[in-house]
């Protein structure tokens, strides 16, 4: 099962069903409307490990995190929710490295945040006293509260699920940033790159292009890392960014402008048809105008997953061997974020 943005349960469930079918697994998908939760339930529980292998969280676009579901608990008494959770965990016959109590990012799920925090320490203590927590255990226990008296008991290989509760990095809006869109790029760099890649590919003195930059939300994230930015947009940029000495503002059409020599990064958050943006990114990468690209694709109201696959297919056809990492991030809305890494040495 996975957590996703409320309203995108169908897309998340569809991904799970496609991955399961490709692995030859039989079952059915569930997607609760606006629940922020989707799942795929196997006809044969013995193939649970195979489903987990077929649907790793980093390869799913619409999932923020992914777990295996083991048990559904109902009618938890308000006076003692810990005891039935402990008994259900004991029934699994496994040890766990840690336990995390989580909730979905939906209207109903967010109402359970206080309860989740309140249960965390008592449940952890009960599991420790029962000898079910071991630091070197191969799996983590995840308890998803889906009502005040109901929970789903889940697990994932240690470190395989998202490291952030609910799959959402907790980011604070920088007061100096010109727009809240800056959080989209900050989250993308955190989620789509690992620590080693951030150290190698976001070094001071690198050069980047920000297409559709105004007023500078994405440019801000690059400047704070001492990266030189060509900000391409006919609109105005935040004066403080221009005063940094790291930003060149070019009042030009983002679909026509090209740099004089290759740049380290191309970033783009233009409000445009997704296929048009994908074609533009493909052209930059195919022609060697940028070494890496990170961009948003604004999705249509219908057939959103189909549009995503069409756009990614366009990129793969234009740049054979391209490494694409795509995710609908917490700070994305009707869009996904894509990191494109060409196959040439980086």
C-alpha positions in Angstrom: 0.0 0.0 0.0 1.1 3.6 -0.6 0.4 7.1 0.6 -0.2 9.7 -2.0 -1.7 13.2 -2.6 -5.4 13.2 -1.9 -7.3 13.1 -5.2 -4.6 11.0 -6.9 -5.5 7.7 -5.3 -6.6 6.3 -8.7 -3.2 7.1 -10.3 -1.3 5.6 -7.4 -3.5 2.4 -7.5 -3.0 2.2 -11.2 0.7 2.2 -10.8 0.6 -0.6 -8.3 -1.7 -2.6 -10.6 0.6 -2.1 -13.6 3.7 -3.1 -11.6 2.0 -6.2 -10.2 0.8 -7.3 -13.6 4.3 -6.9 -15.0 5.6 -9.2 -12.3 2.9 -11.8 -13.0 1.0 -11.2 -9.7 -2.8 -11.5 -9.4 -4.9 -9.2 -7.2 -6.9 -6.0 -7.3 -6.3 -2.3 -6.6 -8.1 -0.2 -4.0 -8.3 3.6 -4.0 -10.4 5.4 -1.5 -11.6 8.8 -2.8 -9.6 11.7 -1.3 -8.2 9.3 1.3 -4.5 9.8 0.4 -4.2 6.0 0.5 -4.1 3.4 -2.3 -3.3 -0.3 -2.2 -3.0 -3.5 -4.2 -4.3 -6.7 -2.6 -3.0 -10.0 -3.7 -5.1 -13.1 -4.3 -2.2 -15.1 -2.9 -0.6 -13.7 0.2 2.4 -15.9 -0.3 3.5 -13.6 -3.1 3.7 -10.5 -0.8 7.5 -10.4 -1.1 7.3 -10.5 -4.9 4.8 -7.5 -4.9 7.2 -5.6 -2.6 10.1 -6.2 -5.0 7.9 -5.2 -8.0 6.8 -1.9 -6.4 9.8 -0.2 -4.7 8.9 3.3 -3.5 11.6 5.2 -5.4 10.2 3.9 -8.7 6.6 4.9 -8.1 5.6 8.4 -9.3 2.4 9.0 -7.4 3.4 7.3 -4.1 5.1 9.2 -1.3 6.0 6.0 0.5 5.2 2.3 0.2 4.6 -0.5 2.7 3.3 -4.1 2.8 -0.1 -4.4 4.6 -0.4 -7.2 7.1 -3.5 -6.5 9.2 -6.5 -4.2 9.6 -7.5 -3.3 13.1 -11.0 -2.0 13.9 -12.8 -0.9 17.1 -9.6 0.0 19.0 -10.7 1.1 22.5 -10.0 4.8 23.3 -8.9 3.7 26.7 -6.2 1.4 25.4 -5.2 1.3 21.7 -1.7 0.0 22.5 -2.6 -3.5 23.7 -4.5 -4.6 20.5 -1.7 -3.0 18.3 0.9 -5.0 20.4 -1.1 -8.2 20.0 -1.5 -7.8 16.3 2.3 -7.2 16.0 3.1 -10.3 18.0 0.8 -12.3 15.7 3.1 -11.4 12.8 6.0 -13.3 14.4 8.6 -10.8 13.3 11.1 -8.5 14.9 11.3 -4.9 13.8 14.1 -2.3 13.8 11.7 0.6 14.7 8.1 1.5 14.8 6.5 4.6 13.2 2.9 5.7 13.6 1.7 7.7 10.6 -1.4 9.2 9.1 -2.5 10.1 5.5 -2.2 13.6 4.1 -5.9 14.0 3.7 -8.6 16.0 5.6 -9.4 13.0 7.8 -5.8 11.9 8.1 -4.5 15.2 9.3 -7.0 15.2 12.1 -5.2 12.1 13.5 -1.8 13.8 13.7 -2.1 14.5 17.4 -3.2 11.0 18.2 -0.3 9.6 16.2 2.2 11.6 18.2 0.5 10.6 21.5 0.7 6.9 20.7 4.2 6.8 19.4 6.1 6.5 22.8 3.6 4.1 24.5 3.6 1.7 21.6 7.4 1.8 21.2 7.7 1.1 24.9 5.3 -1.8 24.8 7.1 -3.3 21.8 10.4 -3.0 23.5 9.1 -4.7 26.7 7.7 -7.5 24.6 11.2 -8.0 22.9 9.9 -7.1 19.4 12.3 -4.3 18.7 15.9 -5.1 17.7 18.2 -2.5 16.1 19.4 -5.0 13.5 16.0 -6.4 12.5 15.5 -6.4 8.7 12.1 -4.6 8.7 10.5 -1.5 10.1 6.9 -1.5 11.5 4.5 1.2 10.2 1.2 1.8 11.8 -1.2 3.9 9.7 -4.1 5.4 11.7 -7.1 5.7 9.4 -9.6 6.6 12.2 -9.6 7.3 15.9 -10.4 3.6 16.5 -8.9 2.0 13.4 -5.4 1.3 12.1 -3.5 -0.6 9.4 -0.5 -2.7 10.5 2.2 -2.5 7.8 5.9 -3.1 7.4 8.8 -2.4 5.0 12.4 -3.5 4.7 14.5 -1.3 6.9 15.3 1.9 5.1 13.2 1.0 2.0 10.3 3.3 2.7 10.5 7.1 2.8 12.6 8.4 5.6 10.1 11.1 6.3 6.8 10.5 8.2 4.0 10.2 5.6 6.7 10.6 2.9 6.6 14.4 3.5 9.9 16.2 4.2 9.2 19.0 6.8 10.5 22.1 5.1 10.3 25.7 6.4 9.6 28.5 3.9 12.6 30.8 3.8 11.6 34.4 4.5 14.0 35.7 1.9 12.5 33.6 -0.9 10.3 35.4 -3.4 7.6 32.8 -3.7 6.5 29.5 -2.1 7.4 27.6 -5.3 10.9 27.6 -3.9 9.8 24.7 -1.6 9.1 22.6 -4.7 12.7 22.7 -5.8 14.1 22.3 -2.3 12.0 19.2 -1.9 12.9 17.8 -5.3 16.6 18.1 -4.6 16.1 16.4 -1.3 13.9 13.5 -2.6 15.2 12.9 -6.1 19.0 13.1 -5.3 20.8 11.3 -2.6 23.3 13.0 -0.3 26.3 12.0 -2.4 24.7 13.3 -5.6 23.9 16.6 -3.9 27.5 17.0 -2.9 28.8 16.2 -6.4 26.2 18.0 -8.5 25.3 21.1 -6.5 28.8 22.6 -6.0 29.5 26.4 -5.7 30.5 28.0 -9.0 28.4 25.7 -11.2 26.1 27.2 -13.8 22.4 26.8 -14.2 19.5 28.1 -16.3 16.1 28.7 -14.8 13.4 28.9 -17.6 10.3 30.8 -16.6 12.2 32.0 -13.5 10.2 35.1 -12.3 9.9 36.0 -9.6 12.8 33.7 -8.6 11.5 30.9 -6.3 13.6 28.2 -8.0 16.5 30.6 -8.7 16.7 31.3 -5.0 17.5 27.6 -4.2 20.3 27.7 -6.7 21.7 31.0 -5.5 21.7 29.8 -1.8 24.1 27.1 -3.0 26.3 29.7 -4.8 25.4 28.5 -8.2 25.4 31.1 -11.1 22.0 31.3 -12.7 20.8 32.6 -16.1 17.1 33.5 -15.2 15.1 33.5 -18.4 11.7 35.2 -18.1 10.0 38.3 -19.4 8.6 39.0 -15.9 10.4 40.8 -13.1 12.8 39.0 -10.7 13.2 39.7 -7.0 15.8 42.6 -6.7 17.7 40.8 -3.9 18.5 37.9 -6.2 19.8 40.3 -8.9 21.9 42.0 -6.2 23.6 38.7 -5.3 25.9 38.9 -8.2 25.0 35.3 -9.1 22.0 36.0 -11.3 21.8 37.2 -14.9 18.2 38.2 -15.8 17.4 37.5 -19.5 14.1 38.9 -20.7 13.5 36.2 -23.4 11.2 33.4 -24.4 12.0 30.3 -22.5 11.1 28.1 -25.5 13.6 29.8 -27.8 16.5 30.9 -25.7 19.7 28.7 -25.6 23.0 29.2 -23.7 26.2 29.8 -25.5 27.8 26.8 -23.9 26.5 23.8 -21.9 25.4 24.4 -18.3 25.4 22.1 -15.3 21.6 22.4 -14.6 18.5 23.3 -16.4 15.5 23.9 -14.2 12.0 24.8 -15.3 8.6 25.4 -13.6 6.7 27.0 -16.5 2.9 26.7 -16.6 2.6 25.0 -20.0 1.3 21.9 -21.7 3.3 19.0 -20.3 4.2 17.6 -23.7 5.5 20.9 -24.8 7.7 21.2 -21.7 8.9 17.5 -22.1 9.8 18.2 -25.7 11.8 21.3 -24.7 13.7 19.4 -22.0 14.4 16.6 -24.4 15.8 19.0 -26.9 18.2 20.6 -24.4 19.4 17.1 -23.2 19.7 15.7 -26.7 21.7 18.6 -27.9 24.0 18.6 -24.9 22.9 22.1 -23.8 22.6 20.9 -20.1 24.1 18.1 -18.1 21.0 17.6 -15.9 17.5 18.9 -16.0 14.9 19.2 -13.2 11.4 20.3 -14.2 7.7 20.2 -13.5 5.0 18.7 -15.8 1.6 20.3 -15.2 -1.0 17.5 -15.6 -4.4 17.6 -17.3 -7.7 17.0 -15.4 -8.2 13.6 -17.0 -5.9 10.7 -18.0 -3.1 12.1 -15.9 -1.1 8.9 -15.6 -1.4 8.4 -19.4 -0.1 11.9 -20.0 2.9 11.3 -17.6 3.8 8.1 -19.5 3.5 9.8 -22.8 5.9 12.6 -21.7 8.4 10.3 -20.2 8.3 8.2 -23.3 9.0 11.2 -25.4 12.1 11.9 -23.3 13.3 8.3 -23.5 12.9 8.3 -27.3 14.8 11.5 -27.7 17.7 10.6 -25.3 18.3 6.8 -25.3 19.6 5.6 -22.0 18.3 8.6 -20.1 17.8 8.2 -16.3 14.4 9.6 -15.3 13.3 10.0 -11.7 9.8 11.3 -11.4 7.6 11.9 -8.4 4.6 13.8 -7.3 6.1 15.7 -4.4 4.2 17.1 -1.4 4.7 20.7 -2.6 3.5 19.7 -6.1 -0.2 20.0 -6.8 -1.7 19.1 -10.2 1.8 18.3 -11.4 4.8 16.0 -11.1 8.5 16.8 -10.8 11.1 15.0 -13.1 14.8 14.7 -12.8 16.5 13.8 -16.0 20.1 12.6 -16.1 21.6 11.8 -19.6 23.7 8.6 -20.0 26.9 10.5 -20.7 29.6 10.8 -18.0 28.5 13.3 -15.4 
